[in-house]
Structures are given as structure tokens and as C-alpha cells.
């Protein structure tokens, strides 16, 4: 029970309520993107938030139905219907459970800092752009931008919300600024008789308790072929966004989440969601930022958010539907400001050009495609940059020659597939003496390509009637050569080395 007893229950409860209010329009909007009923998104948000708060690996992080998943499943719903979606969500959860059991979450540590900065900045821009649709008036066949008094009222309420969130913490920290802003702006609109867009204008969120539902799809190979590609993409996108959000919350709070446990929690949550007619989801950086910035650091905050969201659906829909959208937009704009790494503007001129390019690229790819593509391409660019730089830093120096009969070279750098071409130009068997010793004290052979390059060089010396010996090999180098059955002799370590 220690995991669920909060050190600051008041902060967790209030921040949880704030998150629940912010989840409503987000879940409804993502449902429209996916092409399903708003209640599907709301039920998904409730179930995922509840389960990950109970068994996930990052207290204080909020998970629910997300836009990243909604974009992936839209084509599946349009082509095959929601029942195939529910089956795909179950399979998505099972794949995430496998990833958690295999501890694949540890590979998130391979994401370099420029990619992380690009992810955060890109996601902040995506959150900002998502709010702009609330400044549109949707007609039967098109949507037009607000103008006149409606626009001025909307902008005024958004600005007022942001002012409250900015200045209230200077006077008191007992009430989350986001919750106070939503309450104040809502009361102003209700009792002031202001006409502006409300949650009720987006959708009717009234409903009952979620009901267990087996996906109505045929259990055959054809169904597997349809849903597996979508499930695999959803599982990957969900885990990437979740683990990156977990890393960000770790840095903000100075605590450490559990990657493997979070993968298991996400998987379990999505399996259950699929069996209750949900659309699947993952961690939400916007709501997680609201929660942490409002003081919600424990599991209690997520539990309160989930339970409050269910209460809104079952019993409080009439009240929640009166909340002005402007208040929620203002809250999300403040999240954007807090999320964006403004320091990156100062860091860009001081970064290596390759890192700056990666940061900007990941930001833009996140905005114009999706998070998973951006992060994967960013990591790939970083890896290629590292390979290129490593391949350029291999060189050989002659350190000793004995009576013209023996010459020793010391190799520096990493010998792998990227540096093989340069390595083959470092020594000249035709001009070397009969005995050559290659000292590997400051070098490493990392792969089969490197081993093949060494054997190729030894063969060139043999063709000249000369001998190549290796000295000071690391245990890893010896293991690679031995495993490959390499026929090169190994000298004993030389004292001069």
C-alpha cells in the first residue's frame, strides 16, 4: 500500500481533478480522428489511466487515449469497422506485454539528447496546433475560422486563463493554478451570460459504465493479417511516446521510473481496453505536464483523474458540458509554453552542426508525420553520424623498428564496418620488413567486418612472404577472432608497448 499512499494527497487529488477536466475534450477529439464514438475515447481514457496508475512504472504520469494512436487506427476503422479496432487493441496490448517481459524498454536510453529535445519541441508544437481547431466553427460541409465578437470572447477567455495560471502560483500553491483557472473562467461564462463554445458543443459525453465486450471478428488467419500490422505500429508508437514521456517526467521530478514495468502496465491496460470496446492509448505528455506542474507526483493523482472522468461520464455530464473550451485551450497553451525547450534556441548555435540538424529534423518530422517516425529517424541519423565520425578516427603509428627486421605499429580507433576501408590503407605490406607486429592496445575490433579486414591484411603480408602478428588484444577482440576461427597468430605482449 505504500506505493499508493501519497505524501501529498491534497495536491494529488486536486491535480487529478484538473487532469480529468482536461482529458474530456482531448479524448473526444481523438475519437473523432479515429472515426469512433466519443464515448469510446472517454472509456479508453478512463480504463488506461486507471490501470497504468495502479500497475505502471511511473507514478504521476498520465496515460489515456492519444492522438498518436488515433491517427494509426483511423484507416482500420474506416476500412473494416470498430470491431477490428477492438481486436487490434487487444493484440497491441499483448505485444507491449511481450516487450515489457523482454525488458525492451531499456533501449530508450539509446535516444540521444538532440532527439529528445526535438521530440519535446515537436510535441509542444503539435499540442499547440491541436488547439487551433477550437477557434473554428464547423458547418455541415466545412469549418470556418471564428470572427467578430465570438473570436474576441474566445481570445479574451483564453488569455484570462493563462494570466490566472501565470500569476496565481505567486500568491498560493494550495490550489493547482490550472484547476483554479478552469473554475473561475467557467463561473464567469455561466453567470456572466457569455456566449462561447463549451464542451457540450463538441459532443454529448453522457453515458453509463463501460461494458465487457468481446471483439466480434472471425478468429482466423485473415483477421490476423488485417490487424497485426496496425497492432505492431500502435504498440511501437505507444511505447516510444510512453517511454520518452517517462524520461521527461524523470528529469522534471528527479526520480526514476521503471521502463519494463511501464511497458507491462501499458500492455495490460490496452488488453483490458480492447475487451471493453476501447481505442487504445499511451502516455500523454500534455496531461502529464499538467499533473506534475499541479503537484501530482503520486499514483493517487492518476487514480483520481480516472475515477473523476468516469463520474463525469456517468453522473456529471450536464455540469462538465458547461465548461468553456477557452478555459481548456488556455490550460493547454500554458502546457505548450512549459513543455517547449526554449533553451534549445540558445543551444543550437553551440551544438555540432550534426546535432543541430538532428534536433530541427526531429521537431519538424514530429509535426508533419508522427512521433514514432520522428524518433526512429532521429536515432538513425544520430547513429549514422556517430558511425561516420568513428570511421574517420582510425590511424596507425610506427612505434619501433629492430634492425630493419621487425616493425611495430600501434593502431588507434574502432575497427568496424564503417572504418574498414580506411584501415586497409594504413599499412603497406610491400614496403614493410619481414616481421610486423600490430599493437591493438588502443584499438577495438567490434564486428565481423573488422575481423575480416584484419585477416585480409594478414593475407596480404603472407602473399609477400611476411608475417603479421597481433599484440595486446582485448578479451573482446580475442573472442571475435577465436569465434571466427581466424588463422592469425597472436604474439605475447611486448614490454616496449
N, C-alpha and C positions, 0 to 999 in steps of 0.2 A: 504493500500500500504506500510505501514511501515514495514510489515513483509518481503517485497520483495526488499526494498531499502537497499543495502548493505552498511555497514560502511566502507568497503574497497573494492570497486568494481574492482579495478585493480587486487588485489590478487584473488578475486573470479573468475574473467574472466580467468586469466592465469591458475589457478589451475583447473578450469573446462575443459579447453582445454587439460591439462595434463591427466586428468581422462578419457576424451573421447578417447585419443590415447591408453591408457592402456586398455580400455574396448573392443576394437576391437578384439584382439586375444583371450581374455577371453571368450567373447560371442561366437566366432566361435568355440572355443574348447568345450564349454559346449553344443553347438548344436550337435557336433559330438558324445558326450557322450550320449545325449538324442536320437540320431538317427533321427534328423530332419535337414532341410536345414540350412546352416549358416545364411541366411537372417532371418530365424525365430528367432534365438538367438539375432541378431542385432536389429530387430524390437522390440523384447521384452525389450531389454536393453534401447532403446530409450523411449518407452511408460512408462515403470515402473519408470525410472529415472526422466522423465518429471513430471509425476503425483505426485510421492512422494515428489519431490522438491516443488511442488505447495501447496499440502494439507497435507503433512506428519507432524509428530510431532517432528522431529529432524533436524533443519537446518544444512547443511554441511555434512549430512550422504548420501552416495550414494547407491542407490538400482538399481538392474538390474537382468538379467538372471544369475543364480548361479549354481555352481556345485552340491550343496546340493539338489536342486530341480531336476536337470538333472538326477542324479542317481536314484531318485524315479520314474521318468516318463519313463525311458528307457524301462522297461518291458511293460508298457502300449502301447507305440508307436510300439514296436516290435510285440505285440500280436494283437492289434486292429487298429493300424494306427493313424496318426496325428489328424484326425477329433475328435476322442475320447479324445485326449490330449487337444484340444482346449475347449471342453465341460468341462473336468475336471478342467481346469484352471479357467473357469468362476465360477464353484461351489466352488473351492478353495477360490476365492475372496469373495464369499458370506459368507462362513464360517468365514473368517477373519473379515468381516464387523460385523457379529454377535458377535465375540469375542471382537471387539472394542466397540460395543454398550453396552455389558455387563461389560466392563472395566476389562476384564480378564488379561490385561497386567500388572496389579498391582502385580500379583503373581510372577513376575520376581524378586521382592525384596526378595523372599524366597531362591534364589540361593546363597549359601554361598561362601565366598571368595576362599576357595580351589578349588571349582568347576569353579569359574570364571577364576582363574589362569590356571587351566587345560584346559579350553576352549580356552583361548588366546594362550597358548603354543601349543596345538594340532592344532589349525587353522594355526598358523605360520608354523608348520611342513608340514601341508597339502599344503599350498601355495608353500613352497619350493619344495616339491616333484612334484607338478604340473608343475613346470618349467623344470624339468629334461627331459620331453618328447621332448622339443625343441632341445635337444642335440642328437636326434635320426634322422636317415634318413629312411623314410618309403618307402619300396618297394611294389611290388604288393601283396605279401602274408605275409610279416613280416617287422619288424623295427629293424635296427641295429644301434649301437652307432657310432657317428662320430669318425673319427680318422684322423691322419695326419694333413695337412695344414688346412682343414676345421674346425677341432676341435680347433686348435691353434688360428685361426682368431676369432672364436666364443668366446672362453675364453678371448682373448685379448679385444674384444669389450665389453664384459660383465664387465670385470674388469675396463676398462676405464670409462664406465658408472657409476659404483659405486664410482670411485675416484672423478668424477665430482660432483656427488651428495653429497659426503662427504666434499669436500673442498670448493665448490662454496659458501655455506652459510657463510663462514668465511670472504668473500670479499664483497658480496652483497646479500641482501634479496629482491631485487626488482623483480627478476625473479625466479619462482619456480625452484629449482635445478633439479627436475625430467624432466620438460619441456626442460630446457637448455641442459640436457644430451641427451635427445632423438633427439633434433635438431642437436647438434654437431656430434653425432655418425652417424646420418642419412646422413648428408652432407659429412662426412668423407668417408662413404661407397660409396655414389653416385659419388662423384668427385674423390675419390681415386681409383675407379675401383676395389674395394674389392668384392670378391665373397663369399657371405654368405646368409643364409636363411632370407627371408623377409616375410612380412605379405602376400604378393601376392602368396607366395609358399604354404601357408596354405589353402587359399580359395579366390575365387573372391567375393569381398564384394559389387560390383556394383549392384544397384537396384533402384527402384522408391519409391514413398511414400507408406506407409502401407495402405492397403485397408480393409474396413469393411467386415467382413466375418462371417456369422452365421455358427456355427459348424454343419456339415452335418451328424447328428446322429439321429436315431429314438427317438422320445420323448415317451419312455415307461419305465416300471419298470426294464426291463432287462438292459437298458442303465444306469439307476440309480445304479443298483447293480455292474456294471462294474466300473464306475467312482468314486463312493462315497469313497471306501477305499483309492484310490490314492489321491483324493481331501483332505480327512481328514489328511492324512500323510503330504501332501505338505503344507497344512495350518499350521499344528503344527510345522513342520520343519522351515518353513518360518518365523513364528512369534518368535520362540525361537532364531533363528540366528539374526533376526532383533532387538529384544529387548536386547539381550546380546551385540550386536554391539552398540546400542543406549547407554547402560550403560557405555560401554568403552569410547565412544566419550564424554559422560557427564563428566567422570573423567578427560579426557585429556584436555577438554576446560574449566572446572569449571563452566559449565552451566547445565541447566536441561531441558531435552526433555520431551515430553508428550506421555506416553505409549499408552493411549487409542486412542489418535489422530493418532499416528503412525500405530496402528492396523487398524484403519479405512482407512488411506491413502494407506496402503499395500493392503487392501481388494479391494478398489476402483480401484487401479492400475491393479490388477490381473484380475478383471472382465473385464475391458476395453481391456487388453492384450488378453484375451481369445477370444473376439469378433473381434480382428484384427489378428488372427492366430498366437498368441504368445505362448511361452512355460512356462510362469510364472517365478516368481523370488522373491527376497527378498533383504535385505541389504547385501552389500559386504564389509567385513572388510578390505580387501586389498585396494580397491579403496577408501574407506572412509578414511583410513590412509593416502593414497597419497593426498587426498583432504585437510585434516586437516593439515598435515605437510607442504603442499604447501601454506597454508594461507587461504584456502577456508572454511570460517566459516558460511556463509550465504546461503540462498536459491538460490541466484544468481549463485553460483558455480554449483549446480546441474542442473539448467536450462541451463546454458552454455554447460555443458557436454552433456546433452540430445540433444540440438539443433546442437552442433558440430558433434555429432555422426550421426545425420540424414544427415547433409551436406556431411559428409564423404561418406555415402551410395549413396546419390543421385548425387553428383557432384564432390566429391574429391577422389573417389576410386583409380584412377590411381596414385595419389600422395601418399596416405596413404599406398598403397600396396608396395611402395618402402622402407618403414621404416624397418630397420633390426630388426629381432626378438631379437637379442642380446641386443639391447638397452632396449627393454621392459622387458626382463629377468633380466637385471641389476637393473632396477627400482623395480621389484618385489622382488629381493633378498634384496634390501635395506628396503623394506617394511617388509620382514621377520625379519630382524635384529631389526627394530624398534618395531615390534609387540610382539616378544617373550619377556616374562618377565624374563630377565636374573637374576633379583633379587631373583627369586624363588629358584635358586640353593643355595643361602645363607640362605634363609628362611627354606628350607627343614629340616636341622638338628635341627632347633629351634622349629619346629612345633610339636604338639602332633602327635604321630605315626598314629593315625586315619586320621588326616587332610593331612598328607604327603601321605598316601596311596590313599586318595581320589584324591588329585592333580595329582599324577602319573597315576592313573587309568583313570581319565577323559582325560588326554593327550593321552594315548595310545588308548583308545576307540574311540576318535575323529579321530585318524589317521587311524585305521583299520576298523571302521564301518562308523558312520556318527555323525554329531553334535548333533542331537536331542537325539539319543540313549545315547550318552556320557553324556549330561547334565541331562537327566532324571535319568540315573543310578547313576550319581554323587549326585544328590539331594536325591535319595533314600538311598544311602549309608550314607550320612550326617544325614538324618532323623533317620535311624536305629541306628547310633552311638549316637545321642542325646537321643533317647529312652532308649538305654541300660545304658548310664551314669545316666540319670534321675532316672531310676528304681533302681539303686544302692544307691541313696542318699535319702532314706527314713528311718527314725528311730524314736523311741519313747523314751521319758524320763519321769520318775516319778517325779512330782514336789511337791506333797503334799499328806499327809495322815492324816485323822481326826479320832483319837481314834479307829483305825482299822476298821471303818465302811465305810469310803469313801476314795477312792484313785483317784487322778487326774494325768492323763498323758498328756503330750504335744507332739503332732505329728509334725514332721518336714518333709517337702518334698512334692512331687507331687504324688497324688494318681490317677493312671490311669491304663489302661490295662497292661502296662509294669511293674508296681510296685505292682500289686495286690498280687502276690504270696508271696513276702517278707512281705507285710503288714499283711497278715494273720498269720505270725509267731511272730509278735511283742508283742501281748498281750496273756495272759493265763487266760481265764475265770475261770478255775478250782481253781486257787490259789488266785484270786483277791477277795476283800471284796464284800459285797452286793451291794454297790453303786460305780460305776466307771464313772468318767467324762473324756471325751476325748476332749482336747482343740485343736481346729483347727486353732488357730490364725496364726501359721506359716506353715500351710499346705493348699493345694487346692485339691478339687475333680474336675476332669476335664471331666470325661465321665461316661457312663452308667456302665462300668466295675468297676470303683471306687465306685460308689453308691451301686452296688450290693455287693461289698466287705464289705462296712460298714454295710449294712443290714444283711449280713451273720454273721458278728461279733456280732451284736446285738442279733441275733437269738441264737448264742452260749451262750451268757450271760442269755438269757431268759430260755434256757434249764437247766441252773444251778440255776434258781430261783433268778437271779440277774438282775440289771438294768444298762443299758448303756445310759448315757446322752452325748450329744454333746454341746459344747460351742464355742463361738467366731467364728461362721461360717461366711465366707464372703458372700456377696449377691449372688455371682455366685453359691456357694455351696448350699445355701438355695433354689435357683431357681431350681437346678438339682434335689434335694431331693423332693421338692414340686411337680415338674412336674411328677416325677416318682411315686408319691403317697406313699412315704416311710413312714412307721408307727413309725419311731424312734422319741421319744420325744426330745425336744430341751430345755436345761436349760437356765436360764438367765445368762448373763456374770458374772463371779465371780471376785471379787475385787482382789484376790490374783494373778490372771492372768494378 
